[in-house]
Amino acid sequence: MIAARSLTLVAGAGTVIVGLVPEDTGSAWHLVGAVVYFAAGAVALLLLGCLWFRQPPLGWSILACGAVSFGALVASGLTGMQVPEPGTLERLMGCPITIGVAAVGLVAQRVRQERAARSAGRVRRPRTAPDI
């Protein structure tokens, strides 16, 4: 869990670099920040997805977001971004991270609620489908 938090922090730092150094300035720092964001964010989601896989349905969706982002990152490395639509490849690297981190927040909130309920001595009953 510490590794995922650290990777998320590193990914956030990459986002800050990308925001402070726009691509049109010609600086290599924009590329460095983007790669750091994409790599650290994807790996963090893969780790959390593996840890929370049994938290349906969000656990597997976090893993899927990490896999899509990491797969697009590998594809961009193999092709050197020399594809017909490089913007699409960038979106496939970045958007799943944004969605996955939002899902992580939902899972973390649920985990905190369950821990609070257990520490207060209340046992949470599993949800069942209503009778029709």
Secondary structure, 3 states (H helix, E strand, C coil): CHHHHHHHHHHHHHHHHHHHCCHHHCCHHHHHHHHHHHHHHHHHHHHHHHHCCCCCCHHHHHHHHHHHHHHHHHHHHHHCCCCCCHHHHHHHHHHHHHHHHHHHHHHHHHHHHHHHHHHCCCCCCCCCCCCC
